[in-house]
């Protein structure tokens, strides 16, 4: 199977939110190709478990850092480059929901910092190094799936994710003619046969240079090929259509 050229032995991947979930699976994916890893999360126990799950610890470095604190990113880049040099693949995966009422300013600011500002700050610190590379590099950022939002509706959370989606789309356009591809990963509470299926699906979409990678509700593995259930065959809630880019979903109304 053809893969995105960033997945190559010796290349360096920095992954936030690496202590569990999608962050863990992407860490396994990168390690499987012999990439060197910098795993970042504030959950030190989870990072240890991720490192053990990968098995190959010689090429793995862990940083216990709360990247929702934008001031932490200078330290993260310094340590990453001290470990392995300039990175090739930046995966920004973190989602802070936080229970609390909309009027709570502390909670609101924490959501915005974790789900939007932290990602933007991370890109600002690592993009110069990525741009200096003369080989394929990639940035993958987690957005907000429609199904996930419907299960936990919250205006502040949605605002933070909408901001990072718009940012990612703009970055994708800005870097079109460079060696750096930019992708938005949109989880839809996906059900896969295995983590390997999810990883292969992700690689296919990145190789195709798709901006919006929507992890669908069902991906069926048949004879080593992946088939989406047709929207025309089933229009129930369990088969969610791909969302249009946010720039096409937003409508501009004239001011009075």
N, C-alpha and C positions, 0 to 999 in steps of 0.2 A: 504494500500500500504506500502510495506517495505521501509524504509528510511535509509540513512546513519546515523550512531549512533552519529555523531557530532551534529545533529539537536535534541537537548534535552533541556528541561526546566532547567534553571540555568546555562547552558553553556554560554561562552562569545564569541561573534563574533566581530572582528574588520574589518570594511569595508571602504576602500578608494574609492573616487569617488562616495560617497553616496548621493550627492545632486540631482542626476537625473538618468534616464536611468536604466541600468542593476544594478547599485549600489543600487538604490532605491528599485528595485524589490527584490533583494537578502535581503535587510534589512527587507522588509515586510515578506519574507519567514522565516527568522530567528525569527523575533518577533512573528510570528504565532505559533512557537513552544515554546514560553516562554523563549527564549534566551535573555541574557543581551547584549546590543549593545554599541559599541563605533563607532560612525560615523565620518568619517574624510573627509574633503573637504575644499578647499580655498573659496568656495562660501557659505558664512554664510546665505544668504537668502535662497538658495536651501536646506541647512541643516535644517533650521527651517521648511521649507515646507515638507521635508521628515519626520521630527519628528511629524508634525501634521498629515501627511498621515498615519503614523503607528498607531497613536491614543494612544498607551500605552507608555506614556512618562516617567513613573517611572523607567523603565528599560533601558532608553536610555540616553547616554551622547554624546555630540557633541564636536568635536575639529576643529576649523577653522585654518587649517594648509596647507601650500603648500608643499606636500611631494616630489615634484620634487627637492626640496632642501634637499640633502642627510643628511645635518646636523640636520634636523628636527626630524629624526627618534628616536633619544635617548629620546627626549621630549615626542614623541608620546607614546613610550613604558612606560615611567615613568607615564604619566597621565592615560593610559589604566589600568595599574596594580594598580594605586592609586584608580581608580574608582571601579574595579571589581576583581582584582587579575589576575593571569595568564590566557591568552586567550586560547580558544579551536579551533577557526576557524578564519583563516586569509584570507580575500578576497582582493586581490590587483587589483583594477580596476581603471585604469587611462589611458587616451590616449590623448597626446598633439600633435596635427598636426602642427600648426603654418604655416601660409603662408610665403613664402620667398624663395629666390633663394638658391641653394645648396652652393654657394660660401660664403654665409653669415655665418661666424663662430659662431656668437652669437646664431643664430637660430638653427644651427646644434647641438651645445652643449646642448641647452635647450631641444631639442627633445630627445637626447640620455639620458640626466639626468632624464627626466620625464618618458620615456617609457621603460627604461632598468635599469639604475643605481638605481633609486628610488625603484623599485621592489626588486632588489638584496639587497639593504641596509635594506629594511623592513624585508626581510626574515632573514638576519643576526642578527637583533635585537630580533626577536620574536621566531626563531627556537629553541634556547636553552630552553625556557620555554615550548614550545610544546613538545620537546623531554623528558622533565621530567614527563610529564603526563603518567599515566598508563591506560588511557581510550582513545577512538578514538578521534583523532584530524585531522584537514584537512587544506590544503593550496590550494587556488584556485587563479589562475593568468590569466589575460586576454591577449590573443595573437592577431594575425592579420589574419582575414579571407581573402581568395583570392578575393571574390567579393568586400569587402570593399576596398582592395588595388587597384583593377582595377578602382574603382570609383574615387579614389584620389591618383594616383601614385606619389610617392616621394621617392627617393633613401635613404635619411637620415632617414625618418620615417620607411621605410621597414627594414633598417639595425638595428634600435633600436628594432623593434618587432622580427626580426629574432634572435637577441641576447637573448631576454627574452624567446623565445620558446626553444632555445638550453639549456638555463639555467634551465628551468622548466623540460625538459626531463631528464637532468642529475640529478636534485634533486629527481625526481620521482624514478629513478633507485637507487640512494643512500639511500633512505628511505624505500625501498621495505619491509624490514623485521622489520619495526617499527610500532608504533601505528598511525603514521602520514601518511595520504594519500595525494598525490599531483596531481593536475589536471590543465590542460590548457584549458581555456574557449575561444572558437574561434567564435566570432559573425559573422554571414553571412547575416546581415540585415534581421534577421528572422521575419517571420510573424506568430504570434500565435493568437489563438482565444482570449486569455486573459493572464494576468500576471500569473494566477494560472497554466495555461497549461505550460508556460515556466518554472515555479518553479518545477512542477512535473517532467518535462523532465530532468531538471538539477539534481534533486535528484536521479532519476533512474540511470543516468550515473555515478554519484559519488558512489552510492551503488555498482555498477558493477566494481568499481575500475578502470574505464577507465581513461587513461592519457589525451587524447585529446577529449574534449567535443565540438563538432561542432554544434552550434545552426543552424539547417538547414533552408533552404528557406521556406519550408512548413512542418508543423507538423499538421496532421489532427486528430481531436478527434472523435472517433467513439466507442460508447458503453464503455466509460471509458478506451479505449485502444488507444495507439498512433501508427500510421502507417506512415512510410516514403513512399513517392512516389518512385516507383522502378526506378533505373537508366536504367534498361533494357527497361522500358516502355516509357521513355521520356528522351532524351539526349539533350534537348534544354538548353540554358544558364540559364533558370530559375530553373533548377534542378542541382545544383552543387554537384559534387562528393566530398566525404570526402577527405581531403588532407592526404597524408602520413606524418609521423613525419618528421621534418626538417632534421634529421640525415640521413634519407633515400632519401630525395629529393636533398641533396647536393652531388655533385660528386667531387672527389678529382682528379685533373689533375696533372701528373708528371711535375716537374720543368724542364725547358730546361737546 
